[in-house]
Amino acid sequence: MSVSEILADLFFIQRGYLNGNHFVYGSDTPVLIDTGYVSDFDQTASMINSAGVDYTKTRLIINTHSHCDHIGGNRIIQNVSGCKVAMHKVGKYFMDMRDSWSTWARYYVQDADFFDCAVGLEDGDKLFIGSYQFEVIYTPGHASDGIALYNPDEGILFSSDTLWEYDMAVITTRVEGSRALFCMLESIDKIAKLKVDTVYPGHGNKFHDFASAIRRARARLLRFMKDPASMGVDLIKKIIVYTVMMKKQTGVEVFFKYLMTTPWYPETVNLYFSGEYEKTFNSVMNELIDREIIYIREGRFFTTVIP
């Protein structure tokens, strides 16, 4: 976790993989881009303060999409500051309708608070963050309302969860639609046309080799298309790790039983693995333990992934 200055008064706050990265423009009326996960808001506030910014004076929050790891602080900040929120018009509709599926709260049993969204953004809109102009690029796939923000003058792309350096965000067709995989590929091809020097993703480090990241993302998406089961394994592994991070203390003896009570786990195994619930669980957990992503201590599962 770190805070670094991208441009004068514009800061990149890098988090782990439970909390999405976010950005802060420091002024008398600050602008925030994404606000992390609700249960970690105290840490979010501390990191914003470390950039010399008072979040209680926030003028505007821009959300790259409506998933809970990117909108978690919105309601808290809006309550104390009265700020406006801007997000893609699809996300605004989700918030207006109080759609708990769009935030992943209902499907993945996560935490999220609704908030009031004043501005529905369109593809191609221009946003000023201080004196810096960013173009809104609609990038559905991982999220139906996903956007990236692009500053051509500096060659900066805030890619959110559309593009990471080496990995890829979960594709959840049961929430984001049966075209999600195709939408994601179209979004990758769309941003590939940009002239980008530095990418600031929704999770992970900033990076400069934009072309290689694009190639890796396309290759993975094409592999998912040819082998849907590989997409199912990717989803189960990632959401299990997220769940361990969220719950913080997960008993070994009860974890599988807990997963079976969720909407997402039985449905995903039915979709990709013919209802072999326990076999799939054991296979995934053994791999995660072998790779030292998950470990067991005192009868509980923990993860080495930074939240």
TIMARPA-485677 format. One record per residue (C-alpha): residue in one letter; x, y, z. Coordinates in nm, 3 decimals. Each point is the difference from the previous one (the first is absolute). Example, Ala and Ser with C-alpha at 12.3 -4.5 7.8 and 13.67 -1.06 7.14 Angstrom:
// residues 2
{"A", {1.230, -0.450, 0.780}} {"S", {0.137, 0.344, -0.066}} 
END
This chain:
// residues 307
{"M", {0.000, 0.000, 0.000}} {"S", {0.137, 0.338, -0.094}} {"V", {-0.083, 0.359, -0.094}} {"S", {0.185, 0.162, -0.292}} {"E", {-0.043, 0.322, -0.194}} {"I", {-0.076, -0.055, -0.370}} {"L", {-0.028, 0.364, -0.101}} {"A", {-0.003, 0.314, 0.212}} {"D", {-0.267, -0.053, 0.269}} {"L", {-0.128, -0.324, -0.162}} {"F", {0.080, -0.306, 0.212}} {"F", {-0.015, -0.374, -0.064}} {"I", {-0.099, -0.203, 0.306}} {"Q", {0.101, -0.360, -0.054}} {"R", {-0.183, -0.258, 0.206}} {"G", {-0.004, -0.379, -0.001}} {"Y", {-0.248, -0.233, -0.167}} {"L", {-0.302, 0.037, 0.227}} {"N", {0.003, 0.378, -0.033}} {"G", {0.016, 0.151, -0.345}} {"N", {0.270, 0.260, -0.060}} {"H", {-0.117, 0.359, 0.002}} {"F", {0.104, 0.352, -0.090}} {"V", {-0.020, 0.331, 0.181}} {"Y", {0.019, 0.352, -0.138}} {"G", {0.101, 0.230, 0.282}} {"S", {-0.156, 0.345, 0.018}} {"D", {-0.246, 0.193, 0.215}} {"T", {-0.269, -0.215, -0.166}} {"P", {0.160, -0.342, -0.058}} {"V", {-0.092, -0.249, -0.270}} {"L", {0.022, -0.375, 0.068}} {"I", {0.002, -0.285, -0.250}} {"D", {-0.128, -0.320, 0.166}} {"T", {-0.012, -0.045, 0.378}} {"G", {0.098, -0.357, 0.090}} {"Y", {-0.192, -0.256, 0.204}} {"V", {-0.241, 0.117, 0.272}} {"S", {0.141, -0.205, 0.289}} {"D", {0.346, 0.151, -0.057}} {"F", {-0.114, 0.361, -0.017}} {"D", {0.203, 0.108, 0.303}} {"Q", {0.313, -0.103, -0.188}} {"T", {-0.128, 0.172, -0.314}} {"A", {-0.055, 0.324, 0.192}} {"S", {0.347, -0.024, 0.151}} {"M", {0.162, -0.042, -0.343}} {"I", {-0.198, 0.293, -0.143}} {"N", {0.111, 0.212, 0.294}} {"S", {0.362, -0.104, -0.059}} {"A", {-0.028, 0.167, -0.342}} {"G", {-0.087, 0.322, 0.182}} {"V", {-0.367, -0.017, -0.097}} {"D", {-0.305, 0.044, 0.223}} {"Y", {-0.257, -0.246, -0.135}} {"T", {-0.280, 0.174, 0.193}} {"K", {0.028, 0.285, -0.253}} {"T", {-0.030, -0.224, -0.306}} {"R", {-0.181, 0.165, -0.291}} {"L", {-0.024, -0.296, -0.235}} {"I", {0.051, -0.377, -0.001}} {"I", {0.050, -0.169, -0.336}} {"N", {-0.058, -0.374, -0.001}} {"T", {0.153, -0.225, -0.264}} {"H", {-0.275, -0.257, 0.065}} {"S", {-0.252, -0.106, 0.262}} {"H", {0.173, -0.302, 0.158}} {"C", {0.030, 0.011, 0.376}} {"D", {0.381, 0.023, 0.012}} {"H", {-0.016, 0.331, -0.189}} {"I", {-0.304, 0.172, 0.155}} {"G", {0.040, -0.094, 0.367}} {"G", {0.070, 0.349, 0.132}} {"N", {-0.254, 0.186, -0.212}} {"R", {-0.288, 0.010, 0.246}} {"I", {0.221, 0.095, 0.294}} {"I", {0.170, 0.280, -0.193}} {"Q", {-0.326, 0.122, -0.150}} {"N", {-0.162, 0.017, 0.344}} {"V", {0.270, 0.228, 0.140}} {"S", {0.078, 0.207, -0.310}} {"G", {-0.320, 0.012, -0.205}} {"C", {0.210, -0.078, -0.308}} {"K", {-0.132, -0.105, -0.338}} {"V", {0.080, -0.338, -0.152}} {"A", {0.061, -0.058, -0.370}} {"M", {0.012, -0.342, -0.167}} {"H", {-0.102, -0.154, -0.329}} {"K", {-0.372, 0.036, -0.070}} {"V", {-0.046, -0.377, 0.040}} {"G", {0.148, 0.021, 0.349}} {"K", {-0.215, 0.301, 0.080}} {"Y", {-0.303, -0.208, -0.095}} {"F", {0.118, -0.279, 0.232}} {"M", {0.032, 0.246, 0.289}} {"D", {-0.334, 0.167, -0.076}} {"M", {-0.165, -0.345, 0.001}} {"R", {0.193, -0.113, 0.312}} {"D", {0.119, -0.306, -0.191}} {"S", {0.196, -0.217, 0.245}} {"W", {0.105, -0.242, -0.276}} {"S", {0.195, 0.269, -0.187}} {"T", {0.214, 0.073, 0.305}} {"W", {0.070, -0.374, 0.041}} {"A", {-0.130, 0.032, 0.356}} {"R", {-0.284, -0.245, -0.052}} {"Y", {0.163, -0.253, -0.233}} {"Y", {0.340, -0.022, 0.169}} {"V", {-0.128, 0.080, 0.352}} {"Q", {0.213, 0.310, 0.036}} {"D", {-0.057, 0.336, 0.172}} {"A", {-0.112, 0.313, -0.184}} {"D", {-0.206, 0.310, 0.078}} {"F", {-0.219, 0.176, -0.253}} {"F", {0.051, 0.370, -0.069}} {"D", {-0.148, 0.274, -0.214}} {"C", {0.148, 0.039, -0.347}} {"A", {-0.051, 0.341, -0.158}} {"V", {0.182, -0.042, -0.332}} {"G", {-0.031, -0.276, -0.258}} {"L", {0.307, -0.001, -0.221}} {"E", {0.013, -0.092, -0.369}} {"D", {0.278, -0.145, -0.212}} {"G", {0.211, 0.288, -0.129}} {"D", {-0.095, 0.247, 0.273}} {"K", {0.274, 0.232, 0.124}} {"L", {0.064, 0.045, 0.371}} {"F", {0.219, 0.263, 0.161}} {"I", {0.182, -0.115, 0.312}} {"G", {0.151, 0.329, 0.106}} {"S", {0.170, 0.128, -0.315}} {"Y", {0.044, -0.351, -0.144}} {"Q", {-0.245, -0.114, -0.264}} {"F", {-0.087, -0.370, -0.021}} {"E", {-0.207, -0.178, -0.262}} {"V", {-0.262, -0.250, 0.114}} {"I", {0.036, -0.332, -0.181}} {"Y", {-0.283, -0.248, 0.046}} {"T", {0.153, -0.345, 0.064}} {"P", {-0.267, -0.259, 0.090}} {"G", {0.093, -0.361, 0.065}} {"H", {0.120, -0.044, 0.355}} {"A", {-0.273, 0.250, 0.095}} {"S", {-0.297, 0.100, -0.211}} {"D", {0.063, 0.363, 0.092}} {"G", {0.380, -0.005, -0.017}} {"I", {0.195, 0.304, -0.116}} {"A", {0.365, 0.091, -0.042}} {"L", {0.131, 0.356, 0.017}} {"Y", {0.260, 0.120, -0.252}} {"N", {0.218, 0.311, -0.004}} {"P", {0.159, 0.020, -0.348}} {"D", {0.225, 0.294, 0.089}} {"E", {0.193, -0.206, 0.255}} {"G", {-0.071, -0.343, -0.150}} {"I", {-0.164, -0.110, 0.326}} {"L", {-0.270, -0.266, 0.017}} {"F", {-0.199, -0.077, 0.314}} {"S", {-0.099, -0.344, -0.123}} {"S", {-0.191, -0.112, 0.311}} {"D", {-0.087, -0.371, -0.032}} {"T", {0.002, -0.002, -0.379}} {"L", {0.376, -0.055, -0.014}} {"W", {0.248, -0.125, 0.258}} {"E", {0.366, -0.066, -0.066}} {"Y", {0.026, -0.379, 0.034}} {"D", {-0.337, -0.122, 0.123}} {"M", {-0.362, 0.073, -0.088}} {"A", {-0.312, 0.094, 0.193}} {"V", {-0.274, -0.262, 0.041}} {"I", {-0.249, -0.045, -0.282}} {"T", {-0.341, -0.069, 0.156}} {"T", {-0.246, -0.075, -0.278}} {"R", {-0.281, -0.077, 0.244}} {"V", {0.004, 0.361, 0.123}} {"E", {0.151, 0.198, -0.286}} {"G", {-0.181, -0.185, -0.280}} {"S", {0.066, -0.284, -0.239}} {"R", {0.190, 0.236, -0.233}} {"A", {0.243, 0.107, 0.274}} {"L", {0.294, -0.193, -0.144}} {"F", {-0.055, 0.147, -0.345}} {"C", {-0.050, 0.347, 0.146}} {"M", {0.327, -0.029, 0.188}} {"L", {0.186, -0.094, -0.317}} {"E", {-0.158, 0.294, -0.183}} {"S", {0.104, 0.231, 0.286}} {"I", {0.359, -0.126, -0.012}} {"D", {0.011, 0.058, -0.375}} {"K", {-0.148, 0.346, 0.052}} {"I", {0.261, 0.122, 0.248}} {"A", {0.279, -0.169, -0.198}} {"K", {-0.033, 0.282, -0.255}} {"L", {0.104, 0.263, 0.257}} {"K", {0.349, 0.145, 0.034}} {"V", {0.085, -0.090, 0.359}} {"D", {0.322, 0.052, 0.193}} {"T", {-0.118, -0.093, 0.350}} {"V", {-0.290, -0.216, 0.116}} {"Y", {-0.149, 0.030, 0.347}} {"P", {-0.220, -0.310, 0.045}} {"G", {-0.285, -0.069, 0.240}} {"H", {0.219, -0.246, 0.191}} {"G", {0.376, -0.041, 0.002}} {"N", {0.297, 0.214, -0.093}} {"K", {0.015, 0.267, -0.266}} {"F", {0.177, -0.120, -0.314}} {"H", {0.140, 0.124, -0.330}} {"D", {-0.001, -0.296, -0.238}} {"F", {-0.352, 0.060, -0.122}} {"A", {0.033, -0.208, -0.317}} {"S", {0.110, -0.314, 0.185}} {"A", {-0.285, 0.030, 0.249}} {"I", {-0.246, 0.031, -0.288}} {"R", {0.142, -0.312, -0.165}} {"R", {-0.022, -0.200, 0.322}} {"A", {-0.358, 0.112, 0.062}} {"R", {-0.111, -0.091, -0.353}} {"A", {0.170, -0.339, 0.021}} {"R", {-0.173, -0.080, 0.328}} {"L", {-0.340, 0.106, -0.129}} {"L", {0.040, -0.213, -0.312}} {"R", {0.102, -0.293, 0.219}} {"F", {-0.313, 0.050, 0.210}} {"M", {-0.208, -0.005, -0.317}} {"K", {0.153, -0.329, -0.113}} {"D", {-0.005, -0.156, 0.349}} {"P", {-0.282, 0.141, 0.216}} {"A", {0.099, -0.228, 0.290}} {"S", {0.326, 0.196, 0.033}} {"M", {-0.208, 0.314, 0.053}} {"G", {-0.200, -0.185, 0.264}} {"V", {0.316, -0.104, 0.187}} {"D", {0.132, 0.357, -0.020}} {"L", {-0.324, 0.135, 0.146}} {"I", {-0.015, -0.252, 0.285}} {"K", {0.364, 0.052, 0.098}} {"K", {-0.029, 0.378, 0.004}} {"I", {-0.328, 0.018, 0.187}} {"I", {0.117, -0.253, 0.258}} {"V", {0.307, 0.215, 0.067}} {"Y", {-0.220, 0.312, 0.016}} {"T", {-0.232, -0.178, 0.243}} {"V", {0.289, -0.099, 0.226}} {"M", {0.120, 0.362, -0.003}} {"M", {-0.347, 0.133, 0.079}} {"K", {-0.081, -0.244, 0.278}} {"K", {0.352, 0.025, 0.149}} {"Q", {-0.052, -0.315, 0.208}} {"T", {-0.136, -0.294, -0.196}} {"G", {-0.029, -0.336, 0.173}} {"V", {0.134, -0.294, -0.199}} {"E", {-0.281, -0.229, 0.113}} {"V", {-0.281, 0.239, -0.095}} {"F", {0.129, 0.181, -0.309}} {"F", {-0.137, -0.242, -0.260}} {"K", {-0.337, -0.008, 0.175}} {"Y", {-0.002, 0.380, 0.000}} {"L", {0.076, 0.016, -0.374}} {"M", {-0.291, -0.233, -0.068}} {"T", {-0.236, 0.256, 0.160}} {"T", {0.108, 0.276, -0.241}} {"P", {-0.169, 0.068, -0.334}} {"W", {0.325, 0.001, -0.196}} {"Y", {0.181, -0.320, 0.096}} {"P", {-0.262, -0.269, -0.075}} {"E", {-0.109, 0.184, -0.314}} {"T", {0.357, 0.032, -0.131}} {"V", {0.076, -0.366, 0.064}} {"N", {-0.329, -0.097, -0.168}} {"L", {0.087, 0.215, -0.298}} {"Y", {0.357, -0.115, -0.055}} {"F", {0.054, -0.325, 0.195}} {"S", {-0.325, -0.198, -0.011}} {"G", {-0.085, 0.056, 0.365}} {"E", {0.313, -0.163, 0.144}} {"Y", {0.003, 0.237, 0.295}} {"E", {0.237, -0.165, 0.246}} {"K", {0.237, -0.136, -0.264}} {"T", {0.034, 0.345, -0.155}} {"F", {0.051, 0.162, 0.340}} {"N", {0.273, -0.245, 0.099}} {"S", {0.177, 0.037, -0.334}} {"V", {0.000, 0.381, 0.017}} {"M", {0.104, 0.016, 0.365}} {"N", {0.284, -0.247, -0.052}} {"E", {0.134, 0.209, -0.286}} {"L", {-0.026, 0.323, 0.201}} {"I", {0.178, -0.163, 0.295}} {"D", {0.270, -0.150, -0.224}} {"R", {0.062, 0.344, -0.150}} {"E", {0.010, 0.151, 0.353}} {"I", {-0.286, 0.235, -0.078}} {"I", {-0.209, -0.162, 0.275}} {"Y", {0.139, -0.148, 0.321}} {"I", {-0.146, -0.164, 0.310}} {"R", {0.076, 0.114, 0.355}} {"E", {-0.177, -0.112, 0.316}} {"G", {-0.285, -0.155, -0.196}} {"R", {-0.069, 0.306, -0.218}} {"F", {0.070, 0.101, -0.357}} {"F", {0.206, 0.313, -0.060}} {"T", {0.142, 0.157, -0.317}} {"T", {0.335, 0.152, -0.084}} {"V", {-0.171, 0.243, -0.236}} {"I", {0.006, 0.359, 0.129}} {"P", {-0.355, 0.130, 0.047}} 
END
